[in-house]
Amino acid sequence: MSDIASTAIVDGTLYVLVGFSVATWTLILIKGIQHLRIAHYNRLFNKQFWSAADLQVASELKIYQGPIARVAQAGFTTLVETETGTSTHDLEHTGDRQELLDRRLRQQMQKERGAVESGLAILATVGSVSPFVGLFGTVWGIMGALTSISKSGSASLEVVAGPIGEALIATAVGIAVAVPAVIAYNFFIRRNKVVWALLDDFAIDFVHLALKTSFIIKRPAPKLAATSRLGEAGGREQISKLEQEELHAKGAQI
C-alpha cells in the first residue's frame, strides 16, 4: 500500500465527514425554523379558533397556515361536503358523517406528521454512521503508517507518533459530527411528539364540537352579497347618469 493511496483514503474520509457535518447543520437550521413557524401558527390559530362564538364562525377564519389550521380546514371542508351533498358515492366516502370526518382528520394528521418528520432519517443516519466512517479512516491511516514504519526500519516514537496521530484525527472528526446529529435527532423527535399530541387533542375536540352541531356547517357566501351590493351601486350610478343626460337635454331645448 503506497503512502499516496493511504493519504488519499484518509483525506476522502475526512471530506465525507465534512459533508455529513454540513448536511447535519443545514437540517438543524431548517427543522428549527420549521418548528418555530409551527409553534407560532398553532398558537395563533388556537387563540382565534377557541375565541370564536361557534363552529360556524370558526369555519370562516382566514388562517390556513400551520398543522392545526390545515387539520381544521380538512374538517370544515368535509362537513361542508356532507351538508351540500357534493360527496360522491364511492369507498372513500362510505360511512356516516362522523366516520367520514374521522377519516379525513386522520388522513390530514398523517400528512402533517410526514411533513414534520422529514429529514430526521438523515440525522439518524449521520449520527449512527459518522463514528464508523471516522474509525475506518483511522484504521486505514494506521495501516499506512505501520507500512511506512516497516519500510523505514525504525519504530522510534518520533517516527510512529506523527502518522498515527494524523490517522486518529478521523475518529475525532467522526465523533464531532455524530454528537450534534444525535442531539438534534432526539430534540426534534421530542418536538414532533408534542406537535402530534396537539393535533390528536385538537382532532378529538373538533369531532366533539361537530357532534354538537349535528355535523352541519354551511358554506359562507360573502361574495354573493358583495356582488349584489356592487350591482345595486352600479344600477344607481346608471340611473343618476340618465337623469343628468335628461336635464342637459332639457336645458339645450330651452
Phi, psi and omega in degrees: 000124182280157179295326181295316180295317179297316179296321180295320180292318178296317178296320177298321176298317179296321177296320177298317179295322176297319176298318176300318181295318179297315179297321180297310183290330175295315178294322178299318179295314182295312181293326177297314178296320179300315182289328174296317178295319180299313180298320181295309183290327177295316177297317182296315182290318179301318180298314181286325181295311183281352174270352180290152182292320179207183183291329178295317178293321179296329180291344182263008177294146185257027178255116182240008180256147182103149182300315182295321179297320180290324176295317178296319179298320176298321178293316179297318179299319179295317180295321178294318180298315181291332179283318182275352179074027180274352180290139177277160182265091177216184183296328181294330185252018178285155180100171180280184185296321181293319178296319179294320178295316178300319182294316181293319178297318180294320178296317179293323177296323177294322176297316179294324179294319177296326180291317182283339180268355180295137179092343181290332178296325178293318178298318179295320180294315179297317180296330181273325190269327188305315179300324181287326175295317176297321178295323177299314178298322179294313181299317180295320179295321178294321177299316178295321179295318180294324177296318179295322179295319179295326179289324181284337178078014180231134180241031179289163182297325180295325181281324186276322189297318184298301182297319181290322177298321176295323180292325180291343178300325181298319177296318179298317179295320178300317178293319180297328177283323186288323186299310178298324180296317180293317179297315180296320180299312180296322180295312183288330174298318178295316179297322178296323177295322178295315179298317181296320178296321177297317179295319180296315179296319181294319180298319178296315178296323180296317179296320179295319177295319178295326178296324179293331178264014181059031178057040181241120173227125181268142179288124178291146181230063180289334183293325180294318179295319179296320179296318180295321178296321177295323179295318179296318180296320179295323179294317178297323180295320179295320179296318180296323178295320179296319179297320178296318179296320179297317179297319179295322180293318179295321180295323180292323180292322178293000000 
